[in-house]
């Protein structure tokens, strides 16, 4: 069996447990393709998996990495919509921190016009997360007020642009003046330090007393009570992360009075098939979001690029704070 190089974790812990080591080449199953990876990106889920808190779904690669870009190296039986040599990016359940990965063909996207192959390595995870939640779950409409928590992160920088392109009024939170400035540059009309105590009042002041129609939240438990207070009547709170913990009490009385909705979603563990599966999400992203990217209304935000073999350095950047947008890991550097 041939071998390739990948980042492996022989134990859980800090960034120092990440090793650039030789591993067997991926073997594609039916309906899958093999990608020669050009770039991948670091996501918060990778840090959690490294620490032992977020294991991959059953059957998924143990190698970190939830997205990648590259060129198709091989096709398995049943794949007819792609060709060897096509430049693609892909949504993964794991395996991105490697020289090659096997992925269902239904999880592939073409590299958008105007985006480099390297930049595309940081698109699929944020694109599918943002589009499936803002459009699919929240049904965000033009003219509505949406609050993006963590607006300077990978998901946040993408979500601000998407919401603005859809005609929503965008508010965002971040933790420093520089990050708040970046949120405004990307299209946020309102930007709040997430430690501020009066965010709900400011949202109501900007919406004729209503509050936020949609909130995209990555904090979870720590922000739950505040987010319910910030919702407008009929508002939708979409929880996509637990950076602030996973257990909290809901004030059902306040939620009922607002006729509000709280939804929690996860992308990695979804099956390929089904109305809410990854294939359907990828197809919706290609039809609805890719034109916004190709027109320049939504653009990748890249903090820095590092060699894939230096994944530990990339993880330390996240542990230290201050990352705005995506950190890309490039093969062959």
N, C-alpha and C positions, 0 to 999 in steps of 0.2 A: 504493500500500500504506500502510495506517495505521501509526502508530508509537506506541510506549510508552516508558517510562523503565525502565532497569535498571542494575544495577552491572556494569560491564565492566572487563576487565583487558587493556590494550593491550600490556602486557609483564609478565614475571614479576618478582617482587620483594617488597618489604615492603608493609604496609597502604596506603602512599601511592599504590600503583598502581591502587587501586580508584576508579573514577569513576562518578558518577551521570549517565548519558548516554542519549540517545534511540536506540532500536533498533527494527527492524521488529516488529510484532505477531507472536505465534506462530500458525502455521497448523496446525490439528489434522488428523491422519491418521485413517484409518478406525478406529473403535473408541475414539477419544480424545475428551476434553472439554477445553474451555478454562476455566480458573479465573481469576476476578478475585481476586488475592491480597490477603489481609488481613495475613498475618504469615508469616515464615519464621524459621529459626533458624540460628545459626552452628555448624558441626560441624568437627572437626579436619581432615576431608577437604577442607574449603573452604580452610583455611590451606595445606595441601599443594598444592592445585591452584593457588592464588595464587602459590606459590613455584616452580611448574613441575615438581613431583614426582608429581602425580597427575592425569593428563589424563582427561577424561571418556571413557566408552565410545564406540565408533563410533556415529555417528548421534545422540548425545545433545547437548543444548544446551551451548554453551561457557560460558554464564552460571553462576555459582556457585549453590549452594543445592540441598540434597538432600531437602527437605521443605517443606511450606507448608500454610496453611489459607486458606479464602476461600469464595466463592460461585461456583457454576457459571454461566458467562456464555454458553456455547454447547455444543451437542452435535453430534457428527458422525454419519454413517450407521452404524447398527449398535449404537448405545447406547440401551437402553430401560429400564435399571434406575435411572437418575437423571433429574432434571428441572432445567431452568434455574431458578436461584435457590436450589437446595439448598445448605446450608452443609456443607462437607466439609473434610477434610484429606487430604493425598496424599503418597505416597512418590515421590520424583523421582530421575532419574538426573542432573539438572541443571536450571537455570532458575528456581530459587526466589527469587533476589535480583532480582525484577522485579515489574512491575505485573500481568502476566498470564503464564500458562504453559499449555502443552498437555501432557496426560498421559493415558496409557491409563486408561480407565474402571475397569479391574480393579485399579488402584493406589489407588483412592479408598476412604476410610473416612468414615463419618458422624462429626460432632463428638460426642464422648461427652457424655451428660447430666451436668451438673454442671461441665463444663469450658467456659471461654469460647472464643470463636472465635479470639482472639489466642493464648491458651495452647495451643490445638490445633496451632498452627503449629510447635511444638517437639516434637510427639509421634510422628509416623510413623517417622522414622529410628531413634529410640531404641527405640520399641515393637517394630518389626520386627527390629531387631538383637538385642535382648534375648530376645524370645520365640522367635525362630528358633534361637537358640543354646542358651539354657538348657533349653527344652522340646524343640525339634526335634532338635538335635545331641546335647546332653549327656544328655537324658532325665532331668533332675533330678527326684528323688523326695522326698516329704515325709520329714523326719527326716535327710536327708543334710546333710553339711557342705559349703557352697559358699564359696569365696573370690572376692571381687570386687576385682580390682585397679583402682586409680583410682576408689575409691568415691564421691568427691565430684564427679566429672565428670557430663556429661549422661547418658552410658550408665550410669555407676556408680550415680548416685542412683536411676535407674529400676530397675536390676537388683537393687539391695538390696531395694526394695519388692516387686518381683515374686517374688523368691526367698522372702522372708518370707511373702508371701501364699500361696505354694504349700506352705508348711509346712516349708521347709528351715531349718537353722540357718545363719545368715549371718555370715561374717567379711569384713572389708573393709580395704583399705589406703588411706592418704592421707598427705599430706605436712606437716600442721600440726595442732596441738591443736584449732583451730577446725573444720577439715574432718573430723577424727576424731569430734568431737562431733556434727557433722551426720550422719555415717554412723550413729552410734548412734541418733540421733533418728528416722532413717528405718527402723530395724529391725535393724541389725547388732548381734548379741550380742557380737562381738569386733571390735576395731578396732586396727590396727597402723600405726605409722609405716612407710612402705615402705622406709626405710633400716635398719630393725631387722634384726639378724643372726639372731635366734632365732625367726622367724615359723614355720618348720617345726616347731620344738619346741613352740611354743605351740599350734599346730594339733593336733599329736598329743596334747598334754595335754588338749585340749578334746574329744577324740574317742576316748578309750580306746586311744590309741597308734596310731590309723589314719592320720590326716592328712585332707586335703580330698578329698572324693569328686568335686567339680567345681571347676575354676578357670576363671574368665572373665578373660582377660588382654589388656591393651592395650599391653603393653611389647614383646613379641616377643623378640628375641635376648638383650637384656640380662637378662631374667628367666627364660630358658628353663631353665637348669640348676637354679636355685633352685625353680622351679615343679615340675619333675619330682621334686625331693626332697620337696616338700610334698604330693605326691599320695598318697592312700590306695591300698591294693590295689584294682585295678579302677577307679582314678580316671580322669577325663576332663579333659584340659587343652585348652581352646578358646581359640585365639589369634585375636583380632579386630583387632589393631593392631600397628604397628611403631614406637612412639614411642622404643623403646630399640634400634632397628636391626633389620636383616632377615637377618643371617647369623650362625649359631651352630652349634656341634656338639652333637649329642644323645648322652648316655650311654645307649646302647642296652641295656647290661647292666642298669642300674638300672630302665629302663623295662620290660624283659622280666620282671624279677623281680617287678615290681608288676602285670604284665599291664595296664599303663596304655595310654591312648590319647592321642595328640596330634592335634588337628584344627585346621586354619586355614581360616577362612571369610571371604568378602567378600560384601557385599550389593549394592553399586552395580552391579557388572558382570553380575549374573544376568539371564537372559532373563525375559520376562513369563510365558511358558508353561512347563509341565513340573512334575514333582512337587516340585522344589526351586526353582521360579521365583517371581518376586515376587508374582504373582497368588495362588499357593497360600499364600505367607507372609502376605499381607494378609488373606486369608480366615480363616486360622488365628488371626491376631491379633484380628480382629473377633469370632470365636466364643469365644475363650478369654480374651483379655486385656481386651477392652473391658468385659465385666461386672465385672472387678476394679476398673477405673477408675470405672465408674459407681456402684459401691458405696462408693467412697471409700477402698478398701484400697490403691490405687496412685494417686498424684497427681502432676501435673506439678511440677517444681522449677524455678523461674525465678530466675536471678540478677539480670537486669535487662532492660529493654526500651529499644530505641533506634529512632530513625527509620531506615528502610531506606537512605536517602541517606547515613547516617553509618556505613555498614558498615566503613569504615576504622577508626573508633573502636572498634567491636566487636572487630575483629581484634586491635587493640592490647591490649585487655583480656586476650585469650588469651595474647598474647606476654609480657605482664607477669606472668601467673599470678594465682591467687587466685579464679578463676571457680568457683562452686559451682552445678551444674545447668546450665540452658540460658540463652543470651543470645538474646533474640528481636529480630528486625528487623521493624518495623511500617510498612506502607504508609500514606502520608498524614500522617505526623508530621514 
